[in-house]
Amino acid sequence: MVGPYRGLFNGPGIKAFVLAGFVGRMPMSMIGIGIVLLISALTDNYATAGAVAATTNVAFAVGAPLSGRLMDRFGQSRVIPPFAVINALGLAALLFSAGLRLPEWTLYASGLVVGATSLSVGSLVRARWSVIHGGSSKLHAAFAFESVVDEVIFVTGPALVTVLATAVSPYMGLAVALVFMFVGCLALATQRRTQPPVQPARSGGGTPILIPAIALLSCVFLAMGAVFGSVDLITVAFAEEEGVKGAAGFLLASFAGGSMVSGLWFGSRHWRISLQGRFVRALCVFALGLVPIVFIGDARVMAGALFLAGFAISPTLITGFSLIERLVPPSLLTEGMAWISTALGFGVAIGAWAGGRLTETYGASNAYIFSLGAAFLAVIVGIGGSGFLRVPEAPSPAQS
């Protein structure tokens, strides 16, 4: 399993940007659940908590392609610092608005700023890998590694923010996320040697979302994002219903843990199945894996079910980003990857909102039906439009 990853980090500056990207990405698994835990603790209202989290995710979804285009045009080192500063101020404003019991609209306003200035750090890091290993079979291993990093973050982040918010202070989870974001993003901005080259502005340049395959992938990841957003919120409420609210982060970590294990295995293999075929198969496994959670009413059993349900997440994301790398012109690469983050962000927002409403009305266990439905919608769209996803295969390890 180690073979394909051997030598992946040999090269000037690679370890530095990988480490900075890891730290800067930690908030992506902390902010959503941190907002839910903070606001639900203060208001005892999951609908409001979900709505504020959804506002943040919608703002991120809208802003991600714009920040991606700015990265392509001006370079990561120039664009990251101002975004990081404004994002830190927005997080601080959200904490103060909650702590001082300011009017509810201030929570939405500060959440809007946080989302709009949150950077898709995973896209920035993957764009660097694409420049370093583009056209090589090592790019598959690099994307697999990044997917595993994402899942390590989603294993540790929710557990960390839950412990901080429930055992220390409701505000502490978001405060720690602020520190991770600021330190990691500024550290990444200093890694100029490995950043993608600046692309000159072009008249009538267009946007990757107009490419049919990218539009299709965005629709699939929109539905997947709805799964993630709803599962996050519903699982917090499920843990509270079971009398173990402090275990919510660990339940979500189980979901990510399954994806982490499968990502290591998936990235270590040289696949003969086409990228298109891998993507569709992973989607089907993802939807089927979610079926059991609808019928479970025990937190310990749910942890195991979520672990198994997470197995197809990494393979789907790995193949999705690999398809983006093949389908998008180099001059639009960061923006193209950011559109996946945008789709996921919109989906998470929809899922958080719907999950909150359904949980309030029908209870957490019944609300999981929405997550399952969104997963099957992703499968239907992915299979129906799979013809757009045919791309040339990467060279084999012997050729690269």
N, C-alpha and C positions, 0 to 999 in steps of 0.2 A: 504493500500500500504506500510505502514511503517513496518508492522509485520516482514517480512522476513529479514529486515535489522537490527532489534533490536538485540543488543548484538554482532553484527558483529565485533565491534572494541574493545570489552572487551578482554584484554590480554596484557601482557607486550610488549611494543615496537611497537604495531600495529599502533597506531595513528602517531607515529614518522615516520615510514617508508612510511605511506600513504601520509603524508604532504611532505616529501622529494621527493617522487616519483611524486607528483603533480608539484612541482616547477621544478624538473629536466626534466619533460616531456613537459613543455611549448614550448621549441624550436621546437618540431616536427610540430607544427602548424604555426610557425613563419618563419623558415629558407627558405622554398621553396618560399612562397609569398614574403618574404623579399628580396631574390635574384632577383626575377622577377621585383619587384618594383624598386630596386636599379639600375639594369642594364638597364631596359627599360627607366628609367629616364635619364640615362647618354648617352645611345646610340640610344634611340627611336627605338629599334629593338627587337620585341618579340621573334623572332626566336633565337637570341643569348641568350636572357634571359632564354628561355625555355631549350636551350641546356646546359647552365651552371647548371641550376636547375636539369636537367636530369643527368648530370655527377655526381652531389652530391648524387642523389638518387641511381644511379647504384653503386657507391662506398659504400654507406650504405648497399645496398642489398648484396653485396659481403662480406662485413666485419661482418655483424650481426651474421651469424652462427659461425664464428670464435670466436668472443667475447663471444657468448653464451657458446661455448665449454670451453673457458678459465674460465668462471664463474663457470661452473660445476666442473672443475678440481681443481681450485685454490681458489675459493670463491670470492664473490662480493667485499668484503672489500679490497682485494689485487689487483683486476683487474681494478676497476672503476677509481681510482685516476690517473694513467698514461694516460688512455684514455681521461679523462676530460681535463688534461693539454694540451695534443697534439691537442685536438679538439678546445680548446680556442685559441691556437696559429694559427690554420688553419683559424678560423673565423676572427681573427685579420688580417691575411695576405690577406684574401679576401677583407676586407674593405680597407686596404691600397692599394692593387692593383687597386681597382676601383677608389679610391680617387686620386691617383697619376697618373691615366691614363697610367698604365703600359701596356705592350703588352697583347693582348687578351688571350694568352696561360696561363698567370699568373692567370687569373680568373678560368680557368679550373683546373690548378694545385692545387690552394688553395681549390677550391670546392671539388676536389678529396680527399684531406686530411680531410676536414670537414666531408664528407660522410663516409669515411673509419673508422673514429674514433668516429662517433656518436653512442651512445649506445641505444639499444632498451630498454629504461627504463620501458616501459609498460610490457615487458616480464619479466624483473627482479622483478617487483612488483608482477605480477601474479604468478611467481614461488614461491615467499614467501607465497602468499595466498594458493597455492597448498599444501605446507608443513603444514600450520596451519590448514586448513579445508579440506584436501584431504580425500575423502571417505565420506564426509558429504554433506547434501543438502545445507549447508551454502555456499559451494563453488560456486554454481549457483548464489547466491545473491552477493558473493564477485566479481565474474567476471562481473556481471551486474553493480555493483557499479563502477568497473574499466572502463567499457565501458562508463558509464555516465561521469566519470572523463575525459576520452578521449574527449568526445563531449563538455564538459565545456571548455576544452582547445581549441578545434577547434571553439567554439563560440567566446571566448575571444581573442585568439591568433591572428587570421587574422585581427580582428577589431583593436586590439592594434597596430600591426605592420603597418597596413595601415595608421592609424592616425599618428603614429610616423614618417613614411616615407614620408607622403604627407604634414603634417602640421608642422613638426619640421625639419627633415632632412632626405634625402634618406638613410643615413647611420644609423640612430638611431634605426630602427627596428631590424637590425641584431646585433647592439651593445647591446641592451637590451636582446636579445635572448642569447647572449654569457654569460651575467651575470646570467640569470636564469639557464642555463645549468651547469655552474661551481658551483654555490652555491648548487643547488639541488642534483647534482651527488655526490659531496663531502659529503653532509649531509647524503645521502643514504648509502655511504660507511662506515660511522661511526655506522650504525645500525647493529651491528654484531649478536645481539641476535636472530633476526628474519630471517637472511639469510639462504638459503637452505644449508644443509650440503655438505661439499666438497666430491666429488666422486673420488675415486682412479682411476688412469689411467688403462685401460684394453687393453690387446693385442688384435688386431683385433676388436676393439670396434664397428666399424660401425658408421653410421650416420642416424638420423631419416628420412632424405629425401628418403632413400631406402625403407621405409615402404610405400606400395601402397596408403594407405589412406592419408598419409602426403603429398605424391607427388600430389595426386588429390586435396587436400585442397590448396596446394601451387599454382596449376594452376588456381583454382577458384579465389584466392586472388590476383593473378597476374592480372587477368582481372578486378577485382574490383579496384585494385590500378591504372590501366589505367583510370578508370572512375574518381577517385579522382584527379589524376594528371592533366587530361585534363580539368575537371571542374574548378579546381583552376585557371589555366592559362587563359582559355577561359572567365571565369567570370570577371577577371580583365580587359581583352580587351573589353568585352561586356559593362561593366560599363563605360569605356572610350568612346566607340562608342555612348553611351546614354548621354554623357556629365556629368557623375557623377562618375568619377574615384575614388574619395574619399570614395564612398559607396561600393567599391568592397569587402572590408573586412566584411562589414555588410551583403552583399549578401551571402558570404561564411559562415558567422555565422548562417544565416538562414538554410543552408543545414545541419550544425552540430546541430542546435537547434532542428530540427525535430528528429534527432537521439537521442539527450539527453532525450527528453520527452518520446520517445518510450522505451529507455533503462530503465528508472525508472519503467515504467509500466511492461515491460517484466520481469525484475528481481524480481518483487513483486509477481509473480504468480508461483504456483506449476503446472507444465505442465504434462498432461497425454500423450501428443504426444511425440514420441521418439525424441531424439536429431537429428537423421537423418532426420526425418520428419520436424522438426522445421527449420533445416538448409535449406532444399530445398524450403520450403514455403517462408522463409524470402528472399531467392534469387529471387524468382519469383516476390514478391511484390516490391523488390528493382528495378528490371528492368522495371516493369510497371510504377512505380512512376516517372521514368525519361522521359517518353514519352512526357509530356506536354512542357518541357523546350525547345524542338526543335522548337516549334511554337510560342514562346513568344518574343515580341519585346519591352516590357516596363519594366523598372527596378523594379517598385513597384510590378507589377504582378509576375515578376521573383522571387522576394523575397519570396512570398507566395508559388510559385511552388517548389522552392528549399527546403523550409521548409517541405512540404509534401513529396518530393522525398527522404528526409533524414530519413523518419520514419523506414525504414527497415535496416538501417546501423547497429545500435546497436544490434538488434536481430541476425543478421548474424554474427557479430564479437563475441558475447557472446557464441553462439552455436559453432562457429569455435574453439575458445579457449577451450571450454569444451570438444570438441572432441579430441583436442590435448592432454589434460590432461589424457584422458582415453586411448589413443592409444600409447603414448610414454612411454618407461621405465623411472622410476624415475631418473636413472643416466644420462639421456639425456634430462631431462625436459626443462631446460633453452634453450638448443640448439634447441629443437623441437619447442618451441614457437618463437624462433628467426627466424626459417624458414618462419613463417607467415609474420614476419616483412620484411624478405628478399623478399618474393614474392610481398608484397605490395610495397616495395621500387622499385623493378624492374618495376612493373606496373605503379607506379607514374612517373618513369623516361620515360617510353614509352609514357604515356599519356601527360606529359609535352612537350616532343619533338613533338609528333604528333599534340597536341593542338596548339603549337606555329606555326608549318608549315601551318596547315589548316587555322588558324586565319589570317596569313599573306596573304594567297592565296584566301580564300573564305569569310572571315569575321567571326566574333565571332558567330553570330546566327547559321550560317550553320555548323560551326565546332562542335557544340554540337551533331551532328549526330554521330560523332566518339564515344562520351561518351555513347550514347544509344546503339550503336553496341557492345561496350565492355561489357556493363551490360548484354545484351542478350547472349553473348558468355559465361559469367560466369554461367548463368542459364543452358545453354546447357551442359557444362562440369559437373556442379554439379549434374544435373539430370542423365546424362549418367553414371557417376561413383558412384552414391549414394549407390550402393551395398557394396562398400568398407567401408562405414561409420557406419555399424551396431555395436553398442557397448552396454554393459550392462548399465541399467539405475542406477542412483544414488539412495540411500535410500530416502524414503519420510521423511518429517519433523518429523513425529512421531517416525521414526526409528533412526534418526540421533542424 
